[in-house]
Amino acid sequence: MTPALPPSLWTATAIPEPACPRLAGEHTSDVCIVGGGYTGLSAALHLAEGGAEVVLLEAAVPGYGASGRNGGQVIPGLKLDPDAIEAWLGPERGPRLVELVGGAADFVFALVRRHGIACDARQDGWIKAAHTETARRAAARTAHEWSRLGATVEELDRVRVGELTGSDAYQGGFVDHRGGVVQPLSYARGLAAAALKAGARIHGGTLVTAVRRNGQHWLVVAPGGSVRASQVLLATNGYTDLAGRNAPWPRLAETVIPVYSYLAATKPLPEDLRRTILPKGQAVSDSWRLLRYFRLDAAGRLVMGGRGKYRDSSDPADYGPIMASARAVYPRLGLQEWEFLWGGRVALTLDHLPHLHEVAPGVHAALGYNGRGVAMATVLGKCLADRAQGAGDTVFPTTVLRPIPYHRWRRLGIGVAVAWKRTLDRLDDARSRRGESEPASAARADPGRRRSRRM
């Protein structure tokens, strides 16, 4: 049976899914795509619009993975600031990549408008909220670098971030007016419908069991049939390891660390309460090491997300920390009832950057969006399409496929890292309550923060 998406706010409110029957029989195409999330669907759409014959194979249904379960925040840029990107790639390629990633949110909203995707899209902005003075200074640097390049990014002081979030939990931050929100599952289904309309063939319930060379072509094999193609695109992101021994390139899964992000949504808030929470409609991600992110949906529900246990779960006990985070940011929520609980996998990389690989001649992969997949997966899907059509330099660099050392012990490593970051967050919180500033040693004690500034 085809796996079904778990119950969530998004499954309850999404537009209908398009018909995507199982693969049956032998087929040929120019390009075969494995994976029906934002990466694969964007690639299929742009390939079909470019005149290519394209077949997409999805083990479940389009949007089954993180694309149908995330918070729906459309965030411009990477976790690296523009200056760091230019230092990484140099003065020629660096500015081009800055332009590409800085325009990622605009790219999403332009697709939504062009294809008439009904996904409650709002380009009201995205806030990075800083809970410590150290984080506020980092946010100010980010805002300054983007503003210097002409982007609509505004630094926020404590008063202004309080006005926009409706909370006094933050010291400052910035608002990037290029960002916004979508209903993520509706967006995925809308991309699938647009790709089908452009001529792509999409097959759900089709688990790829092998990809092997067949003369000058690749043969992509599934239980119901096969696809013979010149090019293959792998777009499985945080679910890459679920293919197990069936995976055509099992070491690809070892380049990312899949972690679970959990979300909880209240019932629609009473109007008087709703007016005081995110009154201008922006989505928020904050600076806690165990990230908290939140927004309102189209019906006025508060949607709060954060790190979850290493499993799919709908057990309310597992979502206690998420609900507690919401009450910490908005104490006036009180005993507001929570209507939906769900989660999904996010793929992290050690350098906090997405990776684009050529795993074999004519076989490309993109994955590792580090929580920014709505915009970046859509853009990298277009980059994959360009590569498959021989468009030359696609700006985003190709990364050597380098498995993470000791990947098999990732659960243990994740557990240690989460415990360490939770301890540091609690220390920050305690200092903030006492009115103390964060010591300089705290930044040095957090390897993740150091790496994100260095890589």
N, C-alpha and C positions, 0 to 999 in steps of 0.2 A: 504494500500500500504506500501511496505517496505521503511522506511526512507532512503534517499540518502545522502551521504556525501556532504557538501557544496563545491562549487568550491574553489580550492586552487592550489598552486603550486604543491602540492603532488598529488592531483587527476589528474592534467593535465599531470604528468610525471610518474605516477606509472605503474608497471607491471600489466597485467590484473588480475582481481580478480578471484579466483577459484569458481566453481559452488557450491553453498551452499543452496540447496532447503529448503523450509519451512518444518517444522515438520508435518507429516501426520500420524495419527494412533497411536497405542500403541506400545511402545518399552521397552526393558529392557537393562540395561548395568551395569557394575560394578560401574562406576562413571558418574555422570551428572554434567556438568559445565555450569554455568550461566554467560555469558559475553564473548565476542569474541575480547577482546583486547590482549595486550601482555601477561598479567597474565594468562588468560584463554587459549590462544593459546599455550603458553609454557607448561602449565599443560597438555593440551590435547596431545601435541607432546610427552612429556616424559612419560605420562601414556601409550600411544599406543606403544611406543618403548619398554616399560616394559612388554607388553603383556596384558594389561588391555583392556576391552571393554569400550569405552568412547564415550559419546554423548555430544556435545557442542551446547548450544542454545543461539543465539544472536538475540536481538530484531531488529537489522537493518542488517548491513553487517559487516564481520570481519574488524576491524580497524576503525569502525565508530566513536568511541569516541576519547579521547586524543591520542590513539595509531596511528591514521591516521592524526592527526592535529598538533602534537608537532614540536619542532625545529629540531628533529633528532640528538640531542647531546647525545652521549653515555658516561656517566660520571661515573667513578669508585667511590666507597665509599658512605658513608652517609654524612649528614651535620655535624655529630659529627666526631671529629678527633679520631685517634686510641686510644690515652690515655684516652679520655672521654668514649669511648666504653668499654675499659677494666675496668674503674672505675665503670661503670654502671653494667656490667655483672660479674665482678670478674676475677681473674687471670686464671681460667680454661676455662670458656666459652668465655670470652672477646676476647682473641687472635684468637679463632676459628671463631668468627663473623667478626673480622677484616680481616682475610684471605678470608672469603666468600665475603664480600662486596668489598674488594680491588680487587678481581678477577672478579667482575661483568662485566666490559667492555670486558675483555678477553673472558668471557663466551659467550657474544653476538657475538663477531667476530668469535669465534670457531664454533658456530651454523651456522652462515652465510656461512663459508667455507664448513662445513660438508654437508650442504644441498644445496649448490650451489645457494643461494638466491641472485638474481640480484637486489641489493638495494643501489648501489653506495657507498658501505661501504669503509671507509678510516680510518685507525687507526693511524692518524697523531698527535694525542694528543688533550688535552683540557686545555684551559687557564682559570685560575681564576684571573681576572684583578682587582687590588685594586685602588680605586680612591682617597683614603685618606691615610695618614700616619698610622692611627690606623688600617685600613683595611690591609695595607701592612704588618704590624707587625703580624697580625693574619694569613695572608697568609704564612708568613715566618715560623711561628710555625707549620702550617699544613704541609708544605713542609718538614720541619725538621723531624717531627714524621714519615711521610711515608718513607722518605729516610733512616731513621734509621732502618726501617724494610726491607730495600732492594728494595723498590718500585722505579720505574724510575720517580721520581718527582723532578723537578728542580726549585729552587727559582729564581725569576726574579727581577732584579733591574729596575730602571726607563728606562735606555737605552735599556736593553734587551726586556722588555715588549713592548716598542715602536717599536723595530725592528720586533717583531713577530706579533703585531697587526696592524702595519702601522698607529698608532695613538699616539699622545702625551697626551691623556686624562687620562693616568694612572700613578700612582706612582711606581708600581711594581706588584708583584703577584707571581704566580707559574704556571708552565706547567706540567701537568700529562700526560706523554707519553703513558699511558695505554688507554687513552680516544680516542674519535674520533667521526665520524658521520655516519649516514645512511640516506637513503631516508625512512622516517618512515612508510609511507603507504605501500611501496613496501616490507619493512621488515615484517610488519604485514601480508600482503598477502602471502609472502614467508613462514612464519611460518604456516599459514593455509594450504598451499599446502603441506608442509612437514608433518603436522599432518594427513591430509587426506591420503597421500601416506603410512603413517605408520599404517593406519587402523582406525583412528578416524572418527566419523561421525559428521559433522558440519552442522547445520541448521540455515540459516539466516531468517530474517523476522518472527522471532518466539519470541513473547513477553511472558515471563513466568508470569503467573497470580497467581500461588499458588505453595507452596511447603509444603506438609503435610505428616505426618507419615502414613505408610500403612503396618501394621504388623511389621516385622523386617526390612523393607525397607522404602525408601522415594519415594514419588510420586511427580514428577515435572510436573506441568500442564501448558499447553499453549492452545490457541484457536483451533489449528489444531490437538492436540493429547496430549500424555503424555509420560514420561519416568520414569520407575521404576528402582531405583538404590540403591545400598548399601551406597554409599557416594555421597555427594553433595558439590561442590566447588563454592563459590560465588566470582565472579571476575568482579565487575561492577565499582569500583573505583569512579571517580568523577561524574559518572552518576547514582550512587546508588539510589539517591532520586527521580529519574524520574519515577520509578515504582509506586510511591505514595502509595495508599492504596493496590495496588497489591503486594507490597513488602512483601516477606515472613517474614522478620525480619526488620520492619521499623526503629527500633532504630539503626540498623547498619549504616544507612545514617547519623545519628546524631553524629557519631564518627569522621567525617571529615567535613571540610568546603570547598565546591566547589567554586572555583574562576575562572574567565575567563582570559586566556592568549591570547593576540592578536599577530599575525604575519603579516609582510608585506615583500614582495619580489620585488626587482627591476627587470627591464629587464636585460638580460646579460650585464655586465659592459664592456665598451670598454677595449681593451687589455691593453693599457697604464695605465688605472686606476685600472684595476683588478690586475696588478702586484704589486701595492703598498698597497693593502688591504689584510690582512691576507696572506702574501706571502708564508708562509710555510704550509698553509692549515688547521691550528688548528681552532677549534670552541672556542668561548669565552662566559663566563658568568662573569658579573662584580659584584662589591660589593655594588652597590646602594641598598638602602632598598627596593625600587621598582625596582626589578631586571631587567637589560637589558641583553639580550643574543643574539648572532649573529654568523653567519657563511657564507660561500659561498656554493652554491649548485654545482652540477656537471657541469652546464653550465656557471658558473661564475656570478650568481645572488647573490646579498647581501640579506640575509634573517635576518631581525631584529625582535625580539620579546620582549614583555613586558606585564605589567598588563593592562587588558582591562576593559570595562564596564561590568556590570553583565547581559550580554545577548549575544547571537549569533548576529553578525553584519557583514555586508559587506559595510556599509556606510563609505565612505572615511573620513568624518568628525570625526568619532570615532577613526580613526587611526592616527590622527594628532600627538599625543604624541609619537607614535612609529616612525614615519618618522622624527620627530624633534630629537629624540634620535639618530637616525642614522646620521643625519647631525651634531649633537654635537660631536659624536665620529669621524666622517669623514667629515669635512667641505667641502672638495673638491668634495663631491657628488653633491653639487649644486642643480640643478633642475632635477636630474636624475629621470626618469619616473618609477613609481611603477606599477608593472604588476599584482600582486596578493595580496589580502587582505583576511584574514580568522582568525578564532579563535576557541577555544575549552576550555573545563573545565579541571582544574588541581585540585586534591584533596589534601588539606593541613591538617595537624594534629597539635595539640597544642604543642607537643614535637618535631616536625620536623622529626619524624621517621615514617617509614612504620609500619603498624600494621597487625599482623597475629592473627586471632581470631578463636576459636572453639565456634560457636554460639549455637550449639546443638550437641549431640552425633552423630558423622559422618558427620557433616556439618562444613566446614572450609571456612574462608574468608581471603583475603589479599587485602589491599587498603591503600591509603595515601602515595603516593610517593614523594610529595612535589617538583615536578618539575624534578625528576631524574628517571622517569618511564621507559625509554627505557631499561636501564640496570637492575634496581632493580625489575621492574615488571617481566622481563624475569627470573631472579633468583628466585623470590618468587613464580612464577608459577611452577618452578621445586620443590621448597620446598613444595608447596601444593600437587604436584604429589607424592612426597615421603611420605607425611603424609597419603594420601589416600591409598597408597599401604603398609602402616604399616612399613615404613622404620625406625621407631624409632626417635631418636633425630635428628632434622633437623637443629640444630645450632640456627636458628633464633627463638627468644623467642615468646611464645604465650602471647598476650596481653589481659587483661581483657576488655571485651566490656563495655566501660564507655562513655555514651553520653556526648557531650559537653554541659555545662550548658547554658540555654537560646538560644539553637540552632535555635529556630524559629525566633530570632531577628538577625540572622547572617548577613543579608544584611545591616542593620544599623551598626552593629559592623565593617563589612568590610569597609563601607564608612568612618567611623571615623578613622580606622587604616590607610587606604590609605591616607587620608588627612594629618594625623599626620606624616607619613613617607615621604610624598611628601614635607612637610615643612622642615623636617630635611635634606632631600636630597638637597633642595634649599640652606639651610644654609651652608651645606658642600661645595656645588658648589661655593657659594659666597666667602667663606673663601679660597678655593683653588685658585680662580681667583686673590685674593689679596695676595696670597703666604703665608697665615697663616696656622698653623697646627690645627687639630681638637682638641678642648678641651677635657679633660678627662671626663667632665660631659656629653658629647654627647653620649658616650657609655652607661652611666648609664641611659640616657633619652630614650633609645631605648629598650623596653622590649623584642622585638624579638631577638636582638643581644645578650642580657643577657641570655635569655633562651637557645639559641643555644649553648652557652658555658657551661651551667649548666646541662642541661638534659642528 
